[in-house]
Amino acid sequence: MSEERVLIAGAGPVGLVAAAHLARAGVPVTVFEQGPKLSEESRASTFHPPTLDMLHALGAAEPLIAQGLVCPTFQYRTKKHGLTAEFNFSAIADATSHPYRVQCEQSKLTRILYEQMRGHPNFELQFDSPVKAVSQTASGVEITIERNGKPETRSGRYLIGADGASSAVRRSLGIEFEGFTWPDRLLVISTPFDFFGVIPGLSSVSYVADPERWYFLLRVPGLWRAMFLVNEDASDERVQTPEFAQSLMAGVIPGISNYEISHMTLYKVHQRVAKTFQLGRAFLIGDAAHINNPLGGMGMNGGIHDAVNLAERLAKVWRGEAGETELERFDKQRRLVTLEAIQKTTIQNKKNLESPGDEFRQSLQAIAADPARTREYLMRVSMIASLQRAAELG
Ligand SMILES: Cc1cc2nc3c(=O)[nH]c(=O)nc-3n(C[C@H](O)[C@H](O)[C@H](O)COP(=O)(O)OP(=O)(O)OC[C@H]3O[C@@H](n4cnc5c(N)ncnc54)[C@H](O)[C@@H]3O)c2cc1C
């Protein structure tokens, strides 16, 4: 007999958005997190307009905005020509209540959600509880978690795998993670250096194209994050030395070197999508379902869009307002837009930045000069278009 709960593996931003949404809609949830506390890892820092609209519905947008930076504009530059085009989300202010990106570390969102939800009668989070295996019956799911080195089982009506890129839920369900891993690695270097003081007219979000060494600069409270793709043969150890980081940073502004470096992290870069986002009563959302390069800031945002899409449907089914077939629409909508929008856009963004730049520059300038094309472009990069497309799929 299944316990009457939804089980969620993973207390990252995506798992906690799903949990908060469900608990508030009257659905009891238990989140199992493998770590002893919420992750402090600094990865996503961009929240797009429709994601902020969704977080607003959970009461989480305002505290996030208070801790982050509101960025209405973003820019493209080329190393050769400097500023190429600047876009302002005010052009789509009729399509969102938040016509800007918010730059804020994802770990701030997880803390906001956890603080808001702890004590809620429908919400439970268990730390030090890695999910190891999953099995299903016609009426429920059973998971094996490890507690104090020993296996224990838990049962529920549904399971959501929000346990990140290496998802144990996805593996246990035997769902293929189709796609590829780029040979390049991504080095993220954080510095308190004041780029505003030395780059005239710089926006808090700037992508700089260059066939030799493109990069992008993102501002978060108190720091800039400079992200470089590293494609040389150098070992991971060598790439993470201060000397290597300084050599990359020295290419940003001629004549400026010896930056203060607060931290740096090296990441592998993948483009992968799970073969299905649903298997019976188990679902995959966020990085468990799809991963992509961070150009455009779409991974966590897309994951939060998955979480809201699924939670809305599960709540309807739970309350008896819709049949189980309602849940099939989650996979149908979210998997297709992940392939069509998120994967395609992030791969194209990478190609654009590493291209010689002239064609890319002309195309951006043509978009920026035409209000209708600017609007269409901003709907796409803000991810509003992908949500509209998902809704059209029915
Ligand atoms: C450098 C970088 C920059 C990025 N920038 C952006 C950006 O600006 N915007 C954006 O949208 N995306 C960005 N991303 C992607 C973003 O970080 C991820 O898409 C996001 O973290 C996915 O959230 P998630 O909750 O699905 O997974 P995760 O954040 O990975 O969380 C998964 C959670 O599950 C837990 N867990 C793992 N295994 C188990 C298990 N077996 N049992 C229980 N718990 C488990 C983990 O401990 C973790 O707490 C960036 C990524 C990188 C590397």
The ligand as a Gaussian input file, in Angstrom:
#p B3LYP/6-31G(d) Opt

LIG

0 1
 C       29.066000      27.226000     -14.460000
 C       27.598000      26.983000     -14.621000
 C       26.758000      28.080000     -14.756000
 C       25.401000      27.881000     -14.920000
 N       24.607000      28.967000     -15.079000
 C       23.295000      28.802000     -15.254000
 C       22.439000      29.942000     -15.352000
 O       22.885000      31.085000     -15.235000
 N       21.107000      29.730000     -15.525000
 C       20.607000      28.479000     -15.613000
 O       19.387000      28.349000     -15.826000
 N       21.370000      27.374000     -15.478000
 C       22.692000      27.511000     -15.287000
 N       23.480000      26.422000     -15.080000
 C       22.867000      25.077000     -14.961000
 C       22.305000      24.893000     -13.534000
 O       23.334000      25.006000     -12.583000
 C       21.612000      23.548000     -13.413000
 O       20.754000      23.394000     -14.515000
 C       20.813000      23.457000     -12.098000
 O       21.673000      23.347000     -10.993000
 C       19.875000      22.249000     -12.131000
 O       19.174000      22.182000     -10.925000
 P       18.661000      20.766000     -10.400000
 O       17.928000      21.074000      -9.129000
 O       17.987000      20.033000     -11.479000
 O       19.983000      19.931000     -10.098000
 P       21.132000      20.219000      -9.042000
 O       21.310000      21.664000      -8.824000
 O       22.291000      19.408000      -9.477000
 O       20.551000      19.614000      -7.683000
 C       20.399000      18.231000      -7.510000
 C       20.288000      17.934000      -6.017000
 O       20.076000      16.526000      -5.874000
 C       20.977000      16.006000      -4.903000
 N       21.201000      14.609000      -5.262000
 C       22.034000      14.102000      -6.206000
 N       21.927000      12.752000      -6.245000
 C       21.012000      12.412000      -5.310000
 C       20.456000      11.181000      -4.886000
 N       20.828000      10.026000      -5.443000
 N       19.537000      11.194000      -3.905000
 C       19.134000      12.355000      -3.327000
 N       19.639000      13.557000      -3.686000
 C       20.543000      13.586000      -4.672000
 C       22.206000      16.894000      -4.991000
 O       22.945000      16.841000      -3.789000
 C       21.563000      18.269000      -5.236000
 O       21.206000      18.888000      -4.031000
 C       24.855000      26.578000     -14.924000
 C       25.698000      25.469000     -14.763000
 C       27.059000      25.673000     -14.615000
 C       27.957000      24.493000     -14.439000

